[in-house]
Amino acid sequence: MDDGLGNGENTAPRELIHFVTQQTRFALINNILQHPEQLPSMYELEELNPSVSDATVYKHIQKLIGEGIVKEVALDDDQRRQGYPWKFYGLTKEGREFLEEYNLLAAEETLQQIYETISDKPEKMVKYKNAPRPDDI
């Protein structure tokens, strides 16, 4: 995995733990875990992090993608619907294994329950939650 410092596959687990547990990045990982499909759109990630700028959310998602923790998945052209997102973000198989190995997924079920109790979700967020998502993640 790339640690953002050019160390690539040589990233020590301790450095990677520090990387993924940085406040904003760990919040984004938790947002992915709490999403009913574990594939939120960028808009949903931005809405779940109102104290962070949209540009910062995007930047940290890109860093997590660069490390191989998160992947971007897109709907095929024939599955896309106007007015709905078509790019989504989820954990990679390797990212999930890493998080499990270091006990960073312990609250996964609780996170999903919390997501369901958020009652003041914007209408657009509810719409996006129900958007079609890729099957092959």
C-alpha positions as CSV (number, residue, x, y, z in Angstrom):
1,M,0.0,0.0,0.0
2,D,1.2,3.5,-0.7
3,D,1.6,5.6,2.4
4,G,1.6,8.9,0.5
5,L,5.3,9.2,1.2
6,G,6.4,7.2,-1.8
7,N,7.0,4.0,0.3
8,G,4.4,1.9,-1.5
9,E,4.2,-1.7,-0.4
10,N,6.8,-1.1,2.3
11,T,4.3,0.9,4.5
12,A,4.7,-0.5,8.1
13,P,1.4,-1.5,9.7
14,R,2.0,1.1,12.4
15,E,2.3,3.9,9.9
16,L,-0.8,2.6,8.1
17,I,-2.8,2.5,11.3
18,H,-1.8,6.1,12.0
19,F,-2.8,7.0,8.4
20,V,-6.3,5.4,8.6
21,T,-7.0,6.7,12.1
22,Q,-6.4,10.3,11.2
23,Q,-9.6,12.0,12.3
24,T,-11.1,12.8,8.9
25,R,-10.0,9.6,7.2
26,F,-11.3,7.4,10.0
27,A,-14.6,9.3,10.0
28,L,-14.9,8.6,6.2
29,I,-14.1,4.9,6.8
30,N,-16.8,4.8,9.4
31,N,-19.2,6.6,7.1
32,I,-18.6,3.9,4.5
33,L,-19.2,1.2,7.1
34,Q,-22.4,2.7,8.4
35,H,-24.0,3.2,5.0
36,P,-26.7,0.5,4.4
37,E,-24.9,-0.7,1.2
38,Q,-21.5,0.3,2.5
39,L,-21.2,2.2,-0.8
40,P,-22.0,5.9,-0.2
41,S,-21.7,8.5,-2.9
42,M,-19.5,11.6,-2.5
43,Y,-22.5,13.7,-1.7
44,E,-23.5,11.4,1.2
45,L,-19.9,11.5,2.5
46,E,-20.0,15.3,2.4
47,E,-23.4,15.4,4.2
48,L,-22.2,13.1,6.9
49,N,-19.2,15.4,7.5
50,P,-20.7,19.0,7.7
51,S,-17.7,20.4,9.6
52,V,-15.3,19.4,6.8
53,S,-15.2,21.1,3.4
54,D,-16.3,19.1,0.4
55,A,-12.7,19.5,-1.1
56,T,-11.2,18.0,2.1
57,V,-13.6,15.0,2.0
58,Y,-12.6,14.4,-1.6
59,K,-8.9,14.8,-0.9
60,H,-9.0,12.3,2.0
61,I,-11.1,9.8,0.0
62,Q,-8.5,10.0,-2.8
63,K,-5.7,9.4,-0.2
64,L,-7.6,6.3,1.1
65,I,-8.0,5.1,-2.5
66,G,-4.2,5.6,-3.0
67,E,-3.5,3.5,0.0
68,G,-5.7,0.7,-1.2
69,I,-8.1,1.0,1.7
70,V,-11.0,2.4,-0.3
71,K,-12.0,1.9,-3.9
72,E,-14.2,3.9,-6.2
73,V,-16.9,1.9,-8.1
74,A,-19.1,3.2,-10.8
75,L,-22.3,2.1,-12.4
76,D,-22.1,0.9,-16.0
77,D,-23.4,3.5,-18.5
78,D,-26.7,1.6,-19.0
79,Q,-27.4,1.5,-15.2
80,R,-27.0,5.3,-14.7
81,R,-30.1,7.3,-14.0
82,Q,-30.3,11.1,-14.4
83,G,-30.4,12.9,-11.1
84,Y,-28.7,10.0,-9.2
85,P,-25.1,9.4,-8.3
86,W,-23.1,6.9,-10.3
87,K,-19.8,6.8,-8.4
88,F,-19.6,5.2,-5.0
89,Y,-16.9,4.5,-2.4
90,G,-16.4,1.3,-0.5
91,L,-13.7,-0.6,1.3
92,T,-11.4,-2.8,-0.8
93,K,-11.0,-6.5,0.3
94,E,-7.5,-5.7,1.4
95,G,-8.7,-2.6,3.3
96,R,-11.4,-4.5,5.1
97,E,-8.8,-7.3,6.0
98,F,-6.4,-4.7,7.3
99,L,-9.1,-3.0,9.4
100,E,-10.3,-6.3,10.8
101,E,-6.7,-7.4,11.6
102,Y,-6.1,-4.3,13.7
103,N,-9.6,-4.4,15.3
104,L,-10.7,-1.2,13.6
105,L,-14.1,-2.6,12.5
106,A,-15.4,-3.4,16.0
107,A,-18.2,-0.8,15.9
108,E,-19.5,-1.7,12.4
109,E,-22.9,-2.9,13.5
110,T,-23.4,0.1,15.9
111,L,-22.4,2.5,13.1
112,Q,-25.1,1.0,10.8
113,Q,-27.7,1.4,13.6
114,I,-26.7,5.0,14.2
115,Y,-27.0,5.8,10.5
116,E,-30.6,4.5,10.5
117,T,-31.5,6.7,13.5
118,I,-30.4,10.0,11.8
119,S,-33.8,11.4,11.3
120,D,-33.0,14.8,9.7
121,K,-31.3,13.5,6.6
122,P,-31.8,15.9,3.7
123,E,-34.3,14.7,1.0
124,K,-31.4,14.4,-1.5
125,M,-29.5,12.2,0.9
126,V,-32.5,9.8,1.3
127,K,-32.8,9.8,-2.5
128,Y,-29.1,9.0,-3.0
129,K,-29.2,6.3,-0.3
130,N,-31.8,4.5,-2.5
131,A,-29.9,5.0,-5.7
132,P,-28.9,2.0,-7.8
133,R,-25.4,0.7,-6.9
134,P,-22.9,-1.6,-8.7
135,D,-23.3,-5.3,-7.9
136,D,-19.7,-6.3,-8.3
137,I,-17.9,-4.5,-5.4
